[in-house]
Structure formats: C-alpha cells, structure tokens
C-alpha cells in the first residue's frame, strides 16, 4: 500500500484528491497538515510538503510528477495516465508543467506555514 501526502487545506488539491479517493483504490491518504504524522513519515519539512505532492512507497519518499505517476499507477482507472506520463519526453514535459502549477499553488497556500508554527 502506498501513502499519498497531500494538502487537504488547498481547495484545488483537495478537490483532485477527493476525486481519487472516491475511486476504488488501495491508497492511504494523509493530510500534510497533520504535521506530527506527515513530517515523521516523509522526513520532509512542512514547507517541502506544501511545495509538492509526496508518495511513500516501500519506505521511500517520492515527490512531484514521480509521486503522481506512482499514485496513478495504483488507481486502476488512472493506471494508463501513470504509464503515459512515465514515458521519456512526456515525463520531462510533465515535470516542467507540474513545477509551474505546484509553485503557483505553493504561493497560494504559503500562509499555512505561519499557521502551523
């Protein structure tokens, strides 16, 4: 079983993750705002967790597009997207696209860093 660490306080992030949660899958969903669990499990700071989606698989932490690929491959309905995005070329383009979107979401949600101190 994989663990997906996501920002449930981000309306965009939670909407997407709630969609994946509604589909039959074997994933443990963890809100990064439960700092005691999320930082211990990932070894990442709250700032790092806010910056990108993270997945823990076999005690290894993955982030960004790599995390999405792992997550999608564990949702039967989306396995094909995970396989597509993992292809050379598609993967590199996806990383650029994701980093832009993730940075915008980070700036949108950065106020959470002060709230959790």
N, C-alpha and C positions, 0 to 999 in steps of 0.2 A: 504494500500500500504506500502510495506517495502522500506527502503532505504539501499543500499549497498554502503559502503565506501571502495574504492579500490585505489591502486596506479597506476594511468594511466601512470606514467613515468617509470614503471618497464615493460620491454618488455615481460617478461613471464606473469606477472599479467594481463597486458592489453590485451594480446592475448587471454587468457582464458575468461576474462570478455567480450571482444568484441564478442566472440562466443556466450555467454549467451545473450548479447544484441540483437544479430541477430535473436534470437528465440522469438516468441510471448510470452510476459510476462507483468506483471503489476508491474514493479520494477523501482524505481527511483535510477539511478546510479550516484554516487557522487565521483569525484576525490578528494582524500585526500590532494592533493597539493593546493587546494583552501582552505587555512588554515582558512580563516575567516568563511567559511561555515562548513567545516569538524570538526574543533575543537569545535565550538559552538554547533553544532548538537550532537556531541558524548560526549562532556565533556572530551575528551582524548587529550593528547599531540600529537604533530606531530610524536614524537618517538614511542609512543604507536600505532598510526595509521599505521606507516610504518611496525611495527612488525607483525601485524596480520590483516586479513580481518575482517571488522566490519559490522554489520547489525543493523539498528534501526527499531524496530517493536513495535508498541503501546507505544512509548516514552521510551522504554527500549533498552539498548545497549547490543549486544551480540558480542562475538569475537571468532576467531579461528574456530574450527570444528562446534561448535554450530551455528555460523553465516552461515557456508556453508550449514548445514542441513536446516536452515530456508530459505536460498536463493534457494536451490534446490527444496524444497517443494513448492516454489512459481513459479517454471518454470515447466509447465505441462510435458514436455518431460523428465525432470530430477527428478520428484517427487519420483519415485521409488528409486533413489540413496539416496535422503534425508531420506526416510524411512528405507532403508537398513543400512546406516551409523548410524542412531539413535538407532539401536538395541544394547542391552547390549553386551559387548565383542567387537563387531565391532567398537562401539563408542570409547572405550578405546584404541584399536589398532590404530584407525584413529587419535586420539589425539597425540599419540607418533609420528606417521609418519608425521602428519601435522607440529608439533613443530620443527622437524628436518628440513623440507623443508622451513618453514617460517623463521627459524633462518638463513639459508643459503641465502635466498632472502633478509633478513634484512641486512646482512653484504654486500651483493652485492649492495644494494641501500642506504647504510648509508650516503653516500656523500650528499644525498638530505637534510640531517639535516642542514648541513652548508650552503647550497644554500638558504634555506628559512629563515635564520636569518635576 
